[in-house]
């Protein structure tokens, strides 16, 4: 078994290290490996559950995980995260360094998701997960929260490695259309979404700032049943991205 040594303080320091990613749980580790993350340590409380999960859900990764896994006593594992992952595995990886300007310069006809000052880290991660599934060009965030925080990585199931994710200090001048998603906007018509749009979503509680609303080229709303006032942030992102994705798929048939 791996010696506890400096393992506990090392994992605790990693949660504040802007160069590292803490991957809590099997699914975060699985996706990080599939999308070529550089793994530094993989710690398990028991190898048997990891073997079972890998065999059932990711047999393509069995050999790599078997080589990487370092077993420790459960009492040590329980101290590596505030809420130890129930799947019994936690890992450290190199964080990807992302230039937001490069994300915005991506020439593909795919949208960039911009989350304005999101407050809930798990919800932020869920937005990354949805954006990865829809094959968006990237996810940018504003505000004080780190989009690579371990809680966001857990919410994203490690899919930060599937597309660019970064914090944006200031929104520059754009050569992309800026579309703000807001209840007061015009109803979303997926076939009218322009290529390479920046899709802006406001905070969970307060919505879009006046500044971003003024800068928007258009305001879009998600059609909903009367009496339903709002959607969860990640659900809103999912609704708009998959409306776009399905419209693109339909146009190519």
Secondary structure by P-SEA (a helix, b strand, c coil): cccccaaaaaaaaaaacccbbbbccaaaaaaaaaacccccbbbbccaaaaaaaaacccccaaaaaaaccccccaaaaaacccccccccccbbbbbbbbcaaaaaaccccbbbbbbcccccaaaaaaaaaaaaaacccbbbbbcccccccaaaaaaaccccccbbbbbbcccccccbbbbbbccccccccccccccccbbbbccccccccaaaaaaccbbbbcccccccccccaaaaaaaaaaaaaaaaaaaac
